[in-house]
Amino acid sequence: MAQEFNTIPETESDKQEAKAREILGSAGKNLVIHSDWKFNNGKNIHVGDNFLANYNWTVLDVGKVTIGDNVWIGPNTDILHN
């Protein structure tokens, strides 16, 4: 699934959003995730409203990862579930 997401051109943000919503466990309104996104499962990631993940975002979501509202993740960020 990550590979499918990462092949969508940045100019097709609607397609990126649709694929991200398909991957994520849940997502609020105003969702933006840029390419080169890596994850284990995807369905264990839950994000709130007004969420943006910049380029090269990695989430090791073996367990549930919940991110609230109004969060912007900077580029080259790793989120690791213990």
Residue frames relative to the residue before (quaternion, step in Angstrom):
aa qw qx qy qz dx dy dz
M 1.0000 0.0000 0.0000 0.0000 0.00 0.00 0.00
A 0.6299 0.5289 -0.3459 0.4514 3.61 0.98 -0.76
Q 0.6427 0.5263 -0.3251 0.4519 3.55 0.96 -0.86
E 0.6295 0.5256 -0.3331 0.4653 3.61 1.00 -0.78
F 0.6540 0.5103 -0.3157 0.4607 3.58 0.89 -0.93
N 0.7200 0.4870 -0.2565 0.4226 3.57 0.81 -1.03
T 0.6302 0.5218 -0.3476 0.4580 3.61 1.22 -0.21
I 0.5384 0.6057 -0.4118 0.4166 3.61 1.24 -0.17
P 0.4463 -0.7063 0.4727 0.2801 3.63 -0.70 1.01
E 0.5971 -0.5874 0.4257 0.3423 3.56 -1.14 0.73
T 0.6262 0.5531 -0.3337 0.4366 3.60 1.14 -0.54
E 0.6865 0.4253 -0.2690 0.5248 3.59 1.29 -0.20
S 0.0353 -0.8623 0.5050 -0.0096 3.55 0.71 1.15
D 0.6046 0.5496 -0.3664 0.4451 3.62 1.07 -0.61
K 0.6603 0.4892 -0.3007 0.4840 3.59 1.01 -0.80
Q 0.6169 0.5318 -0.3441 0.4671 3.59 1.05 -0.73
E 0.6675 0.5003 -0.3085 0.4571 3.57 0.89 -0.91
A 0.6521 0.5189 -0.3181 0.4520 3.59 0.91 -0.90
K 0.6724 0.4798 -0.2992 0.4777 3.60 0.90 -0.87
A 0.6298 0.5283 -0.3360 0.4598 3.61 0.99 -0.79
R 0.6595 0.4993 -0.3098 0.4689 3.60 0.95 -0.82
E 0.6148 0.5329 -0.3342 0.4757 3.57 1.15 -0.61
I 0.6923 0.4923 -0.2585 0.4599 3.58 1.03 -0.84
L 0.7109 0.4976 -0.2626 0.4219 3.57 0.81 -1.06
G 0.5617 -0.5775 0.4731 0.3565 3.54 -1.27 0.46
S 0.7544 -0.1885 0.1198 0.6173 3.57 1.10 -0.77
A 0.0168 -0.7818 0.6232 -0.0101 3.54 -1.25 0.58
G 0.4140 -0.7064 0.5242 0.2339 3.54 -1.07 0.81
K 0.7177 -0.4012 0.3225 0.4689 3.54 -1.28 -0.38
N 0.8113 0.2509 -0.2134 0.4830 3.57 -1.31 0.48
L 0.2175 0.7840 -0.5322 0.2340 3.54 0.55 1.28
V 0.0746 0.7697 -0.6304 0.0678 3.58 -0.88 1.00
I 0.0709 0.7587 -0.6443 0.0647 3.55 -0.84 1.06
H 0.2814 -0.7672 0.5566 0.1499 3.56 -0.77 1.06
S 0.6741 -0.5562 0.3359 0.3513 3.53 -1.29 0.45
D 0.7396 0.3155 -0.4037 0.4365 3.36 -1.55 0.46
W 0.2488 0.7407 -0.5469 0.3006 3.46 0.80 1.26
K 0.0617 -0.7970 0.6008 0.0010 3.58 -0.83 0.99
F 0.1064 0.7811 -0.6068 0.1021 3.56 -1.08 0.81
N 0.5460 -0.6100 0.4626 0.3403 3.57 -1.31 0.28
N 0.8344 0.1355 0.0104 0.5342 3.53 0.69 -1.18
G 0.2975 -0.7601 0.5153 0.2610 3.58 0.78 -1.03
K 0.7115 0.4589 -0.2614 0.4635 3.58 0.81 -0.99
N 0.6353 0.5220 -0.3306 0.4633 3.59 1.23 -0.29
I 0.6053 0.5380 -0.3525 0.4690 3.59 1.30 0.00
H 0.0192 -0.7873 0.6149 -0.0405 3.56 -0.82 1.09
V 0.0182 -0.8103 0.5851 -0.0265 3.58 -0.70 1.08
G 0.4644 -0.7010 0.4832 0.2438 3.54 -1.17 0.69
D 0.7548 -0.3388 0.3028 0.4730 3.53 -1.33 -0.46
N 0.8455 0.1795 -0.1313 0.4854 3.55 -1.28 0.54
F 0.3257 0.7505 -0.4919 0.2978 3.54 0.79 1.13
L 0.0269 0.7745 -0.6312 0.0302 3.54 -1.01 0.90
A 0.0790 -0.7547 0.6501 0.0391 3.55 -0.97 0.95
N 0.3416 -0.7618 0.5197 0.1813 3.54 -0.65 1.13
Y 0.7825 -0.3763 0.2441 0.4319 3.55 -1.36 0.01
N 0.8523 0.1629 -0.1386 0.4773 3.52 -1.26 0.72
W 0.2632 0.7571 -0.5297 0.2773 3.55 0.73 1.19
T 0.0687 -0.7961 0.6011 0.0142 3.59 -0.81 1.00
V 0.0199 -0.7764 0.6298 -0.0107 3.55 -0.96 0.96
L 0.1755 -0.7549 0.6243 0.0981 3.56 -0.69 1.11
D 0.0183 0.8545 -0.5101 0.0964 3.53 0.08 1.39
V 0.0470 0.7913 -0.6007 0.1037 3.54 0.58 1.19
G 0.7493 0.2026 -0.1214 0.6187 3.56 1.20 -0.69
K 0.7228 -0.4426 0.3136 0.4281 3.56 -1.32 0.04
V 0.0795 -0.7614 0.6432 0.0145 3.55 -0.97 0.99
T 0.0345 -0.8076 0.5882 -0.0249 3.59 -0.58 1.17
I 0.0519 -0.7732 0.6317 -0.0205 3.54 -0.86 1.09
G 0.4184 -0.7692 0.4383 0.2030 3.57 -0.69 1.10
D 0.7503 -0.3792 0.3189 0.4377 3.51 -1.36 -0.44
N 0.8519 0.2086 -0.1403 0.4593 3.53 -1.35 0.45
V 0.4287 0.6811 -0.4685 0.3645 3.56 0.89 1.02
W 0.0768 -0.7466 0.6600 0.0326 3.52 -1.05 0.94
I 0.2146 -0.7688 0.5948 0.0949 3.55 -0.75 1.11
G 0.4119 -0.7263 0.4994 0.2311 3.59 -0.81 0.99
P 0.6509 -0.5145 0.3747 0.4138 3.59 -1.25 0.24
N 0.8374 0.2045 -0.1715 0.4771 3.54 -1.28 0.59
T 0.3948 0.7139 -0.4737 0.3317 3.56 1.01 0.91
D 0.1643 -0.7595 0.6236 0.0856 3.55 -1.08 0.86
I 0.0823 -0.7490 0.6555 0.0502 3.55 -1.03 0.85
L 0.0891 -0.8263 0.5554 -0.0272 3.52 -0.55 1.26
H 0.2396 -0.7560 0.5936 0.1368 3.58 -0.77 1.04
N 0.3007 -0.7682 0.5427 0.1581 3.54 -0.84 0.99
